[in-house]
Amino acid sequence: MCQNLKALFLDNIQNIHNVVSTEGYTLFCGFLGMRWKSPEDVEVTLIQSIHNTGKPYTNVALIPSENYEEALVQFSAIHPGILSKVAPEFHDKVFIQGQYATMTSGYHDSVNS
């Protein structure tokens, strides 16, 4: 199973265990809830898991290889996606003030090394 996973790193996002809703949902839950429609028109969970890393404000999502291209599309617009789904009063629990949440490939390259 692990051989089928690809790492996708996200920068400028706070701890995934921060509560980001009045119902008590965490950022972790939001990421695990990401879905997409496969070419067979089946709704599929986009990521396998997401984790904080040892580097503050950097997270890693583990993506099944068959979902990787769709993950690149969805995560390329991660900042506006979170803005639209998380209420403004919780933005300080998600974002780093003055920074744009983004996907990065620098750490991805080091994983393969």
Order of alpha helices (4+ residues) and beta strands (2+ residues): beta-alpha-beta-beta-beta-beta-alpha-alpha-beta-alpha
